[in-house]
Every structure is written in C-alpha cells, then in structure tokens.
Amino acid sequence: MTRSGAAVLERPAATPSFSAMAMGKTDQKRAGKPEKARPEEEGEAVDGAFDLWLSRGLHQLYDTVAKEPIPDALLRMIEDDKASKDE
C-alpha cells in the first residue's frame, strides 16, 4: 500500500467510523435534536399512541357492525321492557 493510501485509512480513535456515522451512531448531538423526554412525558406519549392505535383498531373492526340497523325483534324487546317498568 502506498503511503498516501495508508494516510487515508488512518484516523484518530475518537472519530466514529463511516458506517457508524451513516447509521447515526455518533456520540455527538445534532443541532436541533430534541432532548429525550422525561419519564412522565414519555409515559403520556406512549399512552396517547396506544389510545390512538386502539381507537383506530376498534373503529376498523366494529364500524360496519355499529352502522347496521337494530333488528325489529330487539327493538320490540326494549319497548316491552320499558313498558313493564313504567307500570
């Protein structure tokens, strides 16, 4: 290997490797990168994300069922129950 080629391969130990930099694995903070959330904020974010996922999943599963008309037999049972309580 030539001397100029060897100089390219040498770097100080503190400098992260090219693959580490490409994968974002450096110890240096990027400008404008937000600080890590505090545990209580992180918990709230996780709860919010879970609630959103659950809501979307339930809507996806049950919206078609909820939009179906109520069967006449069930409506009659409800009306009969209401009438018996009023008496």
PDB file of N, CA, C and O in Angstrom:
ATOM      1  N   MET A   1       0.857  -1.171   0.000  1.00  0.00           N
ATOM      2  CA  MET A   1       0.000   0.000   0.000  1.00  0.00           C
ATOM      3  C   MET A   1       0.900   1.229   0.000  1.00  0.00           C
ATOM      4  O   MET A   1       1.953   1.254   0.637  1.00  0.00           O
ATOM      5  N   THR A   2       0.467   2.221  -0.714  1.00  0.00           N
ATOM      6  CA  THR A   2       1.278   3.433  -0.793  1.00  0.00           C
ATOM      7  C   THR A   2       1.077   4.258   0.462  1.00  0.00           C
ATOM      8  O   THR A   2       0.117   4.085   1.212  1.00  0.00           O
ATOM      9  N   ARG A   3       2.011   5.152   0.655  1.00  0.00           N
ATOM     10  CA  ARG A   3       1.953   5.997   1.838  1.00  0.00           C
ATOM     11  C   ARG A   3       0.700   6.875   1.836  1.00  0.00           C
ATOM     12  O   ARG A   3       0.101   7.082   2.892  1.00  0.00           O
ATOM     13  N   SER A   4       0.295   7.389   0.691  1.00  0.00           N
ATOM     14  CA  SER A   4      -0.898   8.231   0.627  1.00  0.00           C
ATOM     15  C   SER A   4      -2.156   7.411   0.912  1.00  0.00           C
ATOM     16  O   SER A   4      -3.095   7.915   1.527  1.00  0.00           O
ATOM     17  N   GLY A   5      -2.182   6.161   0.475  1.00  0.00           N
ATOM     18  CA  GLY A   5      -3.324   5.290   0.753  1.00  0.00           C
ATOM     19  C   GLY A   5      -3.433   4.971   2.229  1.00  0.00           C
ATOM     20  O   GLY A   5      -4.539   4.899   2.765  1.00  0.00           O
ATOM     21  N   ALA A   6      -2.308   4.779   2.892  1.00  0.00           N
ATOM     22  CA  ALA A   6      -2.313   4.475   4.320  1.00  0.00           C
ATOM     23  C   ALA A   6      -2.791   5.673   5.122  1.00  0.00           C
ATOM     24  O   ALA A   6      -3.439   5.509   6.155  1.00  0.00           O
ATOM     25  N   ALA A   7      -2.484   6.856   4.665  1.00  0.00           N
ATOM     26  CA  ALA A   7      -2.909   8.064   5.385  1.00  0.00           C
ATOM     27  C   ALA A   7      -4.423   8.203   5.349  1.00  0.00           C
ATOM     28  O   ALA A   7      -5.023   8.707   6.298  1.00  0.00           O
ATOM     29  N   VAL A   8      -5.033   7.769   4.280  1.00  0.00           N
ATOM     30  CA  VAL A   8      -6.480   7.848   4.174  1.00  0.00           C
ATOM     31  C   VAL A   8      -7.135   6.891   5.162  1.00  0.00           C
ATOM     32  O   VAL A   8      -8.183   7.206   5.724  1.00  0.00           O
ATOM     33  N   LEU A   9      -6.530   5.729   5.380  1.00  0.00           N
ATOM     34  CA  LEU A   9      -7.119   4.729   6.268  1.00  0.00           C
ATOM     35  C   LEU A   9      -6.942   5.074   7.744  1.00  0.00           C
ATOM     36  O   LEU A   9      -7.712   4.612   8.586  1.00  0.00           O
ATOM     37  N   GLU A  10      -5.929   5.888   8.062  1.00  0.00           N
ATOM     38  CA  GLU A  10      -5.692   6.229   9.454  1.00  0.00           C
ATOM     39  C   GLU A  10      -6.604   7.378   9.864  1.00  0.00           C
ATOM     40  O   GLU A  10      -6.784   8.341   9.120  1.00  0.00           O
ATOM     41  N   ARG A  11      -7.173   7.262  11.055  1.00  0.00           N
ATOM     42  CA  ARG A  11      -7.970   8.346  11.608  1.00  0.00           C
ATOM     43  C   ARG A  11      -7.843   8.295  13.124  1.00  0.00           C
ATOM     44  O   ARG A  11      -7.542   7.243  13.687  1.00  0.00           O
ATOM     45  N   PRO A  12      -8.064   9.397  13.771  1.00  0.00           N
ATOM     46  CA  PRO A  12      -7.978   9.390  15.232  1.00  0.00           C
ATOM     47  C   PRO A  12      -9.013   8.440  15.837  1.00  0.00           C
ATOM     48  O   PRO A  12     -10.074   8.218  15.254  1.00  0.00           O
ATOM     49  N   ALA A  13      -8.703   7.890  16.993  1.00  0.00           N
ATOM     50  CA  ALA A  13      -9.593   6.921  17.645  1.00  0.00           C
ATOM     51  C   ALA A  13     -10.928   7.537  18.047  1.00  0.00           C
ATOM     52  O   ALA A  13     -11.925   6.821  18.141  1.00  0.00           O
ATOM     53  N   ALA A  14     -10.974   8.840  18.286  1.00  0.00           N
ATOM     54  CA  ALA A  14     -12.204   9.488  18.740  1.00  0.00           C
ATOM     55  C   ALA A  14     -13.203   9.691  17.610  1.00  0.00           C
ATOM     56  O   ALA A  14     -14.380   9.936  17.874  1.00  0.00           O
ATOM     57  N   THR A  15     -12.771   9.597  16.373  1.00  0.00           N
ATOM     58  CA  THR A  15     -13.661   9.809  15.241  1.00  0.00           C
ATOM     59  C   THR A  15     -14.461   8.529  14.991  1.00  0.00           C
ATOM     60  O   THR A  15     -13.871   7.454  14.885  1.00  0.00           O
ATOM     61  N   PRO A  16     -15.782   8.620  14.895  1.00  0.00           N
ATOM     62  CA  PRO A  16     -16.577   7.420  14.630  1.00  0.00           C
ATOM     63  C   PRO A  16     -16.324   6.905  13.221  1.00  0.00           C
ATOM     64  O   PRO A  16     -15.958   7.672  12.331  1.00  0.00           O
ATOM     65  N   SER A  17     -16.515   5.633  13.024  1.00  0.00           N
ATOM     66  CA  SER A  17     -16.302   5.038  11.711  1.00  0.00           C
ATOM     67  C   SER A  17     -17.353   5.540  10.730  1.00  0.00           C
ATOM     68  O   SER A  17     -18.391   6.074  11.120  1.00  0.00           O
ATOM     69  N   PHE A  18     -17.059   5.356   9.460  1.00  0.00           N
ATOM     70  CA  PHE A  18     -18.006   5.790   8.425  1.00  0.00           C
ATOM     71  C   PHE A  18     -19.341   5.079   8.592  1.00  0.00           C
ATOM     72  O   PHE A  18     -20.388   5.716   8.484  1.00  0.00           O
ATOM     73  N   SER A  19     -19.330   3.774   8.851  1.00  0.00           N
ATOM     74  CA  SER A  19     -20.589   3.033   8.987  1.00  0.00           C
ATOM     75  C   SER A  19     -21.365   3.498  10.221  1.00  0.00           C
ATOM     76  O   SER A  19     -22.595   3.537  10.201  1.00  0.00           O
ATOM     77  N   ALA A  20     -20.652   3.850  11.291  1.00  0.00           N
ATOM     78  CA  ALA A  20     -21.338   4.346  12.489  1.00  0.00           C
ATOM     79  C   ALA A  20     -21.980   5.687  12.204  1.00  0.00           C
ATOM     80  O   ALA A  20     -23.093   5.958  12.653  1.00  0.00           O
ATOM     81  N   MET A  21     -21.275   6.536  11.452  1.00  0.00           N
ATOM     82  CA  MET A  21     -21.856   7.837  11.120  1.00  0.00           C
ATOM     83  C   MET A  21     -23.039   7.659  10.180  1.00  0.00           C
ATOM     84  O   MET A  21     -24.045   8.356  10.315  1.00  0.00           O
ATOM     85  N   ALA A  22     -22.934   6.745   9.238  1.00  0.00           N
ATOM     86  CA  ALA A  22     -24.029   6.524   8.290  1.00  0.00           C
ATOM     87  C   ALA A  22     -25.264   5.994   8.996  1.00  0.00           C
ATOM     88  O   ALA A  22     -26.386   6.291   8.585  1.00  0.00           O
ATOM     89  N   MET A  23     -25.076   5.220  10.043  1.00  0.00           N
ATOM     90  CA  MET A  23     -26.197   4.652  10.785  1.00  0.00           C
ATOM     91  C   MET A  23     -26.663   5.581  11.902  1.00  0.00           C
ATOM     92  O   MET A  23     -27.596   5.251  12.634  1.00  0.00           O
ATOM     93  N   GLY A  24     -26.019   6.739  12.037  1.00  0.00           N
ATOM     94  CA  GLY A  24     -26.431   7.693  13.052  1.00  0.00           C
ATOM     95  C   GLY A  24     -25.954   7.343  14.442  1.00  0.00           C
ATOM     96  O   GLY A  24     -26.524   7.805  15.431  1.00  0.00           O
ATOM     97  N   LYS A  25     -24.909   6.526  14.530  1.00  0.00           N
ATOM     98  CA  LYS A  25     -24.431   6.089  15.841  1.00  0.00           C
ATOM     99  C   LYS A  25     -23.213   6.903  16.254  1.00  0.00           C
ATOM    100  O   LYS A  25     -22.107   6.371  16.354  1.00  0.00           O
ATOM    101  N   THR A  26     -23.414   8.165  16.489  1.00  0.00           N
ATOM    102  CA  THR A  26     -22.332   9.001  16.965  1.00  0.00           C
ATOM    103  C   THR A  26     -22.683   9.497  18.359  1.00  0.00           C
ATOM    104  O   THR A  26     -23.853   9.550  18.739  1.00  0.00           O
ATOM    105  N   ASP A  27     -21.658   9.856  19.107  1.00  0.00           N
ATOM    106  CA  ASP A  27     -21.875  10.371  20.451  1.00  0.00           C
ATOM    107  C   ASP A  27     -22.229  11.845  20.430  1.00  0.00           C
ATOM    108  O   ASP A  27     -22.705  12.384  21.429  1.00  0.00           O
ATOM    109  N   GLN A  28     -22.004  12.497  19.313  1.00  0.00           N
ATOM    110  CA  GLN A  28     -22.273  13.921  19.226  1.00  0.00           C
ATOM    111  C   GLN A  28     -23.749  14.158  18.997  1.00  0.00           C
ATOM    112  O   GLN A  28     -24.398  13.421  18.254  1.00  0.00           O
ATOM    113  N   LYS A  29     -24.287  15.201  19.644  1.00  0.00           N
ATOM    114  CA  LYS A  29     -25.692  15.563  19.459  1.00  0.00           C
ATOM    115  C   LYS A  29     -25.809  16.415  18.212  1.00  0.00           C
ATOM    116  O   LYS A  29     -24.950  17.252  17.934  1.00  0.00           O
ATOM    117  N   ARG A  30     -26.863  16.198  17.475  1.00  0.00           N
ATOM    118  CA  ARG A  30     -27.116  17.005  16.295  1.00  0.00           C
ATOM    119  C   ARG A  30     -27.779  18.306  16.722  1.00  0.00           C
ATOM    120  O   ARG A  30     -28.513  18.356  17.709  1.00  0.00           O
ATOM    121  N   ALA A  31     -27.508  19.337  15.970  1.00  0.00           N
ATOM    122  CA  ALA A  31     -28.134  20.623  16.253  1.00  0.00           C
ATOM    123  C   ALA A  31     -29.625  20.505  16.006  1.00  0.00           C
ATOM    124  O   ALA A  31     -30.044  19.964  14.983  1.00  0.00           O
ATOM    125  N   GLY A  32     -30.425  21.003  16.925  1.00  0.00           N
ATOM    126  CA  GLY A  32     -31.869  20.974  16.761  1.00  0.00           C
ATOM    127  C   GLY A  32     -32.508  19.651  17.152  1.00  0.00           C
ATOM    128  O   GLY A  32     -33.727  19.509  17.053  1.00  0.00           O
ATOM    129  N   LYS A  33     -31.722  18.688  17.591  1.00  0.00           N
ATOM    130  CA  LYS A  33     -32.293  17.398  18.005  1.00  0.00           C
ATOM    131  C   LYS A  33     -32.919  17.567  19.392  1.00  0.00           C
ATOM    132  O   LYS A  33     -32.243  18.025  20.313  1.00  0.00           O
ATOM    133  N   PRO A  34     -34.189  17.210  19.559  1.00  0.00           N
ATOM    134  CA  PRO A  34     -34.833  17.396  20.873  1.00  0.00           C
ATOM    135  C   PRO A  34     -34.227  16.483  21.921  1.00  0.00           C
ATOM    136  O   PRO A  34     -33.765  15.379  21.630  1.00  0.00           O
ATOM    137  N   GLU A  35     -34.244  16.971  23.132  1.00  0.00           N
ATOM    138  CA  GLU A  35     -33.759  16.175  24.248  1.00  0.00           C
ATOM    139  C   GLU A  35     -34.710  15.007  24.490  1.00  0.00           C
ATOM    140  O   GLU A  35     -35.878  15.052  24.103  1.00  0.00           O
ATOM    141  N   LYS A  36     -34.202  13.979  25.124  1.00  0.00           N
ATOM    142  CA  LYS A  36     -35.031  12.823  25.434  1.00  0.00           C
ATOM    143  C   LYS A  36     -36.122  13.227  26.424  1.00  0.00           C
ATOM    144  O   LYS A  36     -35.877  13.995  27.355  1.00  0.00           O
ATOM    145  N   ALA A  37     -37.314  12.707  26.213  1.00  0.00           N
ATOM    146  CA  ALA A  37     -38.456  13.049  27.063  1.00  0.00           C
ATOM    147  C   ALA A  37     -38.250  12.519  28.474  1.00  0.00           C
ATOM    148  O   ALA A  37     -37.638  11.471  28.682  1.00  0.00           O
ATOM    149  N   ARG A  38     -38.778  13.274  29.443  1.00  0.00           N
ATOM    150  CA  ARG A  38     -38.747  12.798  30.826  1.00  0.00           C
ATOM    151  C   ARG A  38     -39.674  11.595  30.938  1.00  0.00           C
ATOM    152  O   ARG A  38     -40.584  11.446  30.123  1.00  0.00           O
ATOM    153  N   PRO A  39     -39.463  10.737  31.926  1.00  0.00           N
ATOM    154  CA  PRO A  39     -40.283   9.520  32.036  1.00  0.00           C
ATOM    155  C   PRO A  39     -41.783   9.765  32.044  1.00  0.00           C
ATOM    156  O   PRO A  39     -42.529   9.024  31.404  1.00  0.00           O
ATOM    157  N   GLU A  40     -42.245  10.803  32.765  1.00  0.00           N
ATOM    158  CA  GLU A  40     -43.690  11.029  32.804  1.00  0.00           C
ATOM    159  C   GLU A  40     -44.211  11.498  31.447  1.00  0.00           C
ATOM    160  O   GLU A  40     -45.320  11.137  31.056  1.00  0.00           O
ATOM    161  N   GLU A  41     -43.419  12.303  30.721  1.00  0.00           N
ATOM    162  CA  GLU A  41     -43.837  12.734  29.388  1.00  0.00           C
ATOM    163  C   GLU A  41     -43.817  11.563  28.421  1.00  0.00           C
ATOM    164  O   GLU A  41     -44.691  11.434  27.564  1.00  0.00           O
ATOM    165  N   GLU A  42     -42.809  10.710  28.568  1.00  0.00           N
ATOM    166  CA  GLU A  42     -42.706   9.540  27.698  1.00  0.00           C
ATOM    167  C   GLU A  42     -43.888   8.608  27.936  1.00  0.00           C
ATOM    168  O   GLU A  42     -44.430   8.042  26.987  1.00  0.00           O
ATOM    169  N   GLY A  43     -44.289   8.444  29.186  1.00  0.00           N
ATOM    170  CA  GLY A  43     -45.439   7.602  29.517  1.00  0.00           C
ATOM    171  C   GLY A  43     -46.716   8.152  28.911  1.00  0.00           C
ATOM    172  O   GLY A  43     -47.547   7.397  28.408  1.00  0.00           O
ATOM    173  N   GLU A  44     -46.873   9.477  28.960  1.00  0.00           N
ATOM    174  CA  GLU A  44     -48.055  10.107  28.378  1.00  0.00           C
ATOM    175  C   GLU A  44     -48.065   9.927  26.864  1.00  0.00           C
ATOM    176  O   GLU A  44     -49.119   9.704  26.268  1.00  0.00           O
ATOM    177  N   ALA A  45     -46.893  10.025  26.243  1.00  0.00           N
ATOM    178  CA  ALA A  45     -46.803   9.844  24.792  1.00  0.00           C
ATOM    179  C   ALA A  45     -47.147   8.408  24.414  1.00  0.00           C
ATOM    180  O   ALA A  45     -47.835   8.170  23.421  1.00  0.00           O
ATOM    181  N   VAL A  46     -46.669   7.458  25.204  1.00  0.00           N
ATOM    182  CA  VAL A  46     -46.970   6.045  24.939  1.00  0.00           C
ATOM    183  C   VAL A  46     -48.460   5.796  25.129  1.00  0.00           C
ATOM    184  O   VAL A  46     -49.081   5.100  24.326  1.00  0.00           O
ATOM    185  N   ASP A  47     -49.045   6.370  26.204  1.00  0.00           N
ATOM    186  CA  ASP A  47     -50.479   6.204  26.442  1.00  0.00           C
ATOM    187  C   ASP A  47     -51.285   6.796  25.287  1.00  0.00           C
ATOM    188  O   ASP A  47     -52.245   6.186  24.817  1.00  0.00           O
ATOM    189  N   GLY A  48     -50.894   7.975  24.837  1.00  0.00           N
ATOM    190  CA  GLY A  48     -51.588   8.617  23.729  1.00  0.00           C
ATOM    191  C   GLY A  48     -51.490   7.796  22.447  1.00  0.00           C
ATOM    192  O   GLY A  48     -52.468   7.660  21.713  1.00  0.00           O
ATOM    193  N   ALA A  49     -50.310   7.251  22.184  1.00  0.00           N
ATOM    194  CA  ALA A  49     -50.117   6.431  20.989  1.00  0.00           C
ATOM    195  C   ALA A  49     -50.940   5.144  21.084  1.00  0.00           C
ATOM    196  O   ALA A  49     -51.531   4.707  20.097  1.00  0.00           O
ATOM    197  N   PHE A  50     -50.977   4.542  22.271  1.00  0.00           N
ATOM    198  CA  PHE A  50     -51.769   3.332  22.454  1.00  0.00           C
ATOM    199  C   PHE A  50     -53.255   3.624  22.282  1.00  0.00           C
ATOM    200  O   PHE A  50     -53.970   2.863  21.629  1.00  0.00           O
ATOM    201  N   ASP A  51     -53.719   4.728  22.868  1.00  0.00           N
ATOM    202  CA  ASP A  51     -55.133   5.105  22.741  1.00  0.00           C
ATOM    203  C   ASP A  51     -55.514   5.318  21.281  1.00  0.00           C
ATOM    204  O   ASP A  51     -56.583   4.895  20.843  1.00  0.00           O
ATOM    205  N   LEU A  52     -54.637   5.974  20.532  1.00  0.00           N
ATOM    206  CA  LEU A  52     -54.893   6.212  19.112  1.00  0.00           C
ATOM    207  C   LEU A  52     -54.945   4.889  18.350  1.00  0.00           C
ATOM    208  O   LEU A  52     -55.838   4.676  17.530  1.00  0.00           O
ATOM    209  N   TRP A  53     -53.978   3.995  18.624  1.00  0.00           N
ATOM    210  CA  TRP A  53     -53.946   2.694  17.961  1.00  0.00           C
ATOM    211  C   TRP A  53     -55.199   1.884  18.298  1.00  0.00           C
ATOM    212  O   TRP A  53     -55.796   1.263  17.419  1.00  0.00           O
ATOM    213  N   LEU A  54     -55.591   1.893  19.560  1.00  0.00           N
ATOM    214  CA  LEU A  54     -56.761   1.144  19.996  1.00  0.00           C
ATOM    215  C   LEU A  54     -58.026   1.694  19.351  1.00  0.00           C
ATOM    216  O   LEU A  54     -58.859   0.933  18.859  1.00  0.00           O
ATOM    217  N   SER A  55     -58.167   2.994  19.354  1.00  0.00           N
ATOM    218  CA  SER A  55     -59.343   3.628  18.760  1.00  0.00           C
ATOM    219  C   SER A  55     -59.458   3.297  17.277  1.00  0.00           C
ATOM    220  O   SER A  55     -60.531   2.937  16.792  1.00  0.00           O
ATOM    221  N   ARG A  56     -58.346   3.422  16.566  1.00  0.00           N
ATOM    222  CA  ARG A  56     -58.364   3.119  15.127  1.00  0.00           C
ATOM    223  C   ARG A  56     -58.671   1.643  14.885  1.00  0.00           C
ATOM    224  O   ARG A  56     -59.431   1.300  13.980  1.00  0.00           O
ATOM    225  N   GLY A  57     -58.080   0.782  15.695  1.00  0.00           N
ATOM    226  CA  GLY A  57     -58.307  -0.658  15.529  1.00  0.00           C
ATOM    227  C   GLY A  57     -59.750  -1.038  15.807  1.00  0.00           C
ATOM    228  O   GLY A  57     -60.341  -1.827  15.069  1.00  0.00           O
ATOM    229  N   LEU A  58     -60.324  -0.479  16.873  1.00  0.00           N
ATOM    230  CA  LEU A  58     -61.719  -0.785  17.197  1.00  0.00           C
ATOM    231  C   LEU A  58     -62.665  -0.249  16.130  1.00  0.00           C
ATOM    232  O   LEU A  58     -63.634  -0.911  15.759  1.00  0.00           O
ATOM    233  N   HIS A  59     -62.376   0.958  15.639  1.00  0.00           N
ATOM    234  CA  HIS A  59     -63.213   1.502  14.565  1.00  0.00           C
ATOM    235  C   HIS A  59     -63.129   0.635  13.320  1.00  0.00           C
ATOM    236  O   HIS A  59     -64.138   0.382  12.662  1.00  0.00           O
ATOM    237  N   GLN A  60     -61.928   0.183  13.000  1.00  0.00           N
ATOM    238  CA  GLN A  60     -61.754  -0.653  11.822  1.00  0.00           C
ATOM    239  C   GLN A  60     -62.530  -1.968  11.966  1.00  0.00           C
ATOM    240  O   GLN A  60     -63.108  -2.458  10.996  1.00  0.00           O
ATOM    241  N   LEU A  61     -62.542  -2.525  13.154  1.00  0.00           N
ATOM    242  CA  LEU A  61     -63.219  -3.797  13.369  1.00  0.00           C
ATOM    243  C   LEU A  61     -64.744  -3.665  13.482  1.00  0.00           C
ATOM    244  O   LEU A  61     -65.481  -4.503  12.963  1.00  0.00           O
ATOM    245  N   TYR A  62     -65.212  -2.615  14.159  1.00  0.00           N
ATOM    246  CA  TYR A  62     -66.616  -2.590  14.546  1.00  0.00           C
ATOM    247  C   TYR A  62     -67.475  -1.503  13.908  1.00  0.00           C
ATOM    248  O   TYR A  62     -68.680  -1.474  14.157  1.00  0.00           O
ATOM    249  N   ASP A  63     -66.916  -0.613  13.099  1.00  0.00           N
ATOM    250  CA  ASP A  63     -67.735   0.436  12.485  1.00  0.00           C
ATOM    251  C   ASP A  63     -68.847  -0.134  11.611  1.00  0.00           C
ATOM    252  O   ASP A  63     -69.970   0.369  11.627  1.00  0.00           O
ATOM    253  N   THR A  64     -68.540  -1.175  10.856  1.00  0.00           N
ATOM    254  CA  THR A  64     -69.574  -1.741   9.985  1.00  0.00           C
ATOM    255  C   THR A  64     -70.702  -2.358  10.804  1.00  0.00           C
ATOM    256  O   THR A  64     -71.870  -2.261  10.428  1.00  0.00           O
ATOM    257  N   VAL A  65     -70.358  -2.989  11.916  1.00  0.00           N
ATOM    258  CA  VAL A  65     -71.375  -3.593  12.777  1.00  0.00           C
ATOM    259  C   VAL A  65     -72.221  -2.500  13.432  1.00  0.00           C
ATOM    260  O   VAL A  65     -73.443  -2.626  13.513  1.00  0.00           O
ATOM    261  N   ALA A  66     -71.581  -1.436  13.897  1.00  0.00           N
ATOM    262  CA  ALA A  66     -72.313  -0.362  14.566  1.00  0.00           C
ATOM    263  C   ALA A  66     -73.252   0.373  13.613  1.00  0.00           C
ATOM    264  O   ALA A  66     -74.247   0.950  14.051  1.00  0.00           O
ATOM    265  N   LYS A  67     -72.948   0.359  12.329  1.00  0.00           N
ATOM    266  CA  LYS A  67     -73.793   1.055  11.352  1.00  0.00           C
ATOM    267  C   LYS A  67     -74.988   0.216  10.897  1.00  0.00           C
ATOM    268  O   LYS A  67     -75.877   0.719  10.209  1.00  0.00           O
ATOM    269  N   GLU A  68     -75.007  -1.056  11.279  1.00  0.00           N
ATOM    270  CA  GLU A  68     -76.137  -1.907  10.894  1.00  0.00           C
ATOM    271  C   GLU A  68     -77.390  -1.469  11.645  1.00  0.00           C
ATOM    272  O   GLU A  68     -77.299  -0.997  12.779  1.00  0.00           O
ATOM    273  N   PRO A  69     -78.542  -1.619  11.029  1.00  0.00           N
ATOM    274  CA  PRO A  69     -79.779  -1.253  11.735  1.00  0.00           C
ATOM    275  C   PRO A  69     -80.068  -2.238  12.875  1.00  0.00           C
ATOM    276  O   PRO A  69     -79.691  -3.409  12.824  1.00  0.00           O
ATOM    277  N   ILE A  70     -80.744  -1.724  13.899  1.00  0.00           N
ATOM    278  CA  ILE A  70     -81.104  -2.564  15.048  1.00  0.00           C
ATOM    279  C   ILE A  70     -82.273  -3.458  14.616  1.00  0.00           C
ATOM    280  O   ILE A  70     -83.257  -2.965  14.063  1.00  0.00           O
ATOM    281  N   PRO A  71     -82.171  -4.760  14.863  1.00  0.00           N
ATOM    282  CA  PRO A  71     -83.252  -5.667  14.460  1.00  0.00           C
ATOM    283  C   PRO A  71     -84.574  -5.307  15.144  1.00  0.00           C
ATOM    284  O   PRO A  71     -84.592  -4.866  16.293  1.00  0.00           O
ATOM    285  N   ASP A  72     -85.678  -5.502  14.415  1.00  0.00           N
ATOM    286  CA  ASP A  72     -87.015  -5.177  14.938  1.00  0.00           C
ATOM    287  C   ASP A  72     -87.337  -5.958  16.208  1.00  0.00           C
ATOM    288  O   ASP A  72     -87.947  -5.417  17.130  1.00  0.00           O
ATOM    289  N   ALA A  73     -86.932  -7.228  16.262  1.00  0.00           N
ATOM    290  CA  ALA A  73     -87.215  -8.049  17.441  1.00  0.00           C
ATOM    291  C   ALA A  73     -86.545  -7.451  18.687  1.00  0.00           C
ATOM    292  O   ALA A  73     -87.130  -7.450  19.771  1.00  0.00           O
ATOM    293  N   LEU A  74     -85.333  -6.950  18.527  1.00  0.00           N
ATOM    294  CA  LEU A  74     -84.628  -6.350  19.661  1.00  0.00           C
ATOM    295  C   LEU A  74     -85.306  -5.043  20.079  1.00  0.00           C
ATOM    296  O   LEU A  74     -85.441  -4.769  21.272  1.00  0.00           O
ATOM    297  N   LEU A  75     -85.726  -4.250  19.118  1.00  0.00           N
ATOM    298  CA  LEU A  75     -86.439  -3.007  19.441  1.00  0.00           C
ATOM    299  C   LEU A  75     -87.736  -3.291  20.194  1.00  0.00           C
ATOM    300  O   LEU A  75     -88.088  -2.575  21.132  1.00  0.00           O
ATOM    301  N   ARG A  76     -88.455  -4.358  19.770  1.00  0.00           N
ATOM    302  CA  ARG A  76     -89.690  -4.734  20.473  1.00  0.00           C
ATOM    303  C   ARG A  76     -89.397  -5.150  21.909  1.00  0.00           C
ATOM    304  O   ARG A  76     -90.133  -4.788  22.826  1.00  0.00           O
ATOM    305  N   MET A  77     -88.311  -5.918  22.106  1.00  0.00           N
ATOM    306  CA  MET A  77     -87.943  -6.345  23.464  1.00  0.00           C
ATOM    307  C   MET A  77     -87.628  -5.135  24.344  1.00  0.00           C
ATOM    308  O   MET A  77     -88.011  -5.103  25.514  1.00  0.00           O
ATOM    309  N   ILE A  78     -86.945  -4.162  23.800  1.00  0.00           N
ATOM    310  CA  ILE A  78     -86.600  -2.961  24.560  1.00  0.00           C
ATOM    311  C   ILE A  78     -87.867  -2.188  24.918  1.00  0.00           C
ATOM    312  O   ILE A  78     -88.022  -1.736  26.052  1.00  0.00           O
ATOM    313  N   GLU A  79     -88.768  -2.039  23.953  1.00  0.00           N
ATOM    314  CA  GLU A  79     -90.020  -1.315  24.205  1.00  0.00           C
ATOM    315  C   GLU A  79     -90.879  -2.047  25.231  1.00  0.00           C
ATOM    316  O   GLU A  79     -91.488  -1.415  26.095  1.00  0.00           O
ATOM    317  N   ASP A  80     -90.930  -3.369  25.143  1.00  0.00           N
ATOM    318  CA  ASP A  80     -91.694  -4.157  26.117  1.00  0.00           C
ATOM    319  C   ASP A  80     -91.111  -4.002  27.522  1.00  0.00           C
ATOM    320  O   ASP A  80     -91.854  -3.891  28.497  1.00  0.00           O
ATOM    321  N   ASP A  81     -89.780  -3.995  27.623  1.00  0.00           N
ATOM    322  CA  ASP A  81     -89.122  -3.843  28.922  1.00  0.00           C
ATOM    323  C   ASP A  81     -89.399  -2.464  29.492  1.00  0.00           C
ATOM    324  O   ASP A  81     -89.662  -2.322  30.686  1.00  0.00           O
ATOM    325  N   LYS A  82     -89.341  -1.444  28.639  1.00  0.00           N
ATOM    326  CA  LYS A  82     -89.652  -0.086  29.083  1.00  0.00           C
ATOM    327  C   LYS A  82     -91.100   0.011  29.599  1.00  0.00           C
ATOM    328  O   LYS A  82     -91.362   0.628  30.631  1.00  0.00           O
ATOM    329  N   ALA A  83     -92.019  -0.604  28.868  1.00  0.00           N
ATOM    330  CA  ALA A  83     -93.431  -0.548  29.240  1.00  0.00           C
ATOM    331  C   ALA A  83     -93.663  -1.266  30.559  1.00  0.00           C
ATOM    332  O   ALA A  83     -94.465  -0.809  31.373  1.00  0.00           O
ATOM    333  N   SER A  84     -92.971  -2.390  30.789  1.00  0.00           N
ATOM    334  CA  SER A  84     -93.179  -3.125  32.037  1.00  0.00           C
ATOM    335  C   SER A  84     -92.612  -2.351  33.232  1.00  0.00           C
ATOM    336  O   SER A  84     -93.137  -2.476  34.339  1.00  0.00           O
ATOM    337  N   LYS A  85     -91.568  -1.566  33.040  1.00  0.00           N
ATOM    338  CA  LYS A  85     -91.006  -0.764  34.131  1.00  0.00           C
ATOM    339  C   LYS A  85     -91.892   0.443  34.442  1.00  0.00           C
ATOM    340  O   LYS A  85     -91.966   0.888  35.587  1.00  0.00           O
ATOM    341  N   ASP A  86     -92.549   0.960  33.434  1.00  0.00           N
ATOM    342  CA  ASP A  86     -93.431   2.133  33.640  1.00  0.00           C
ATOM    343  C   ASP A  86     -94.692   1.751  34.420  1.00  0.00           C
ATOM    344  O   ASP A  86     -95.273   2.609  35.085  1.00  0.00           O
ATOM    345  N   GLU A  87     -95.124   0.515  34.359  1.00  0.00           N
ATOM    346  CA  GLU A  87     -96.367   0.072  35.021  1.00  0.00           C
ATOM    347  C   GLU A  87     -96.219  -0.077  36.480  1.00  0.00           C
ATOM    348  O   GLU A  87     -97.176  -0.440  37.164  1.00  0.00           O
TER     349      GLU A  87
END
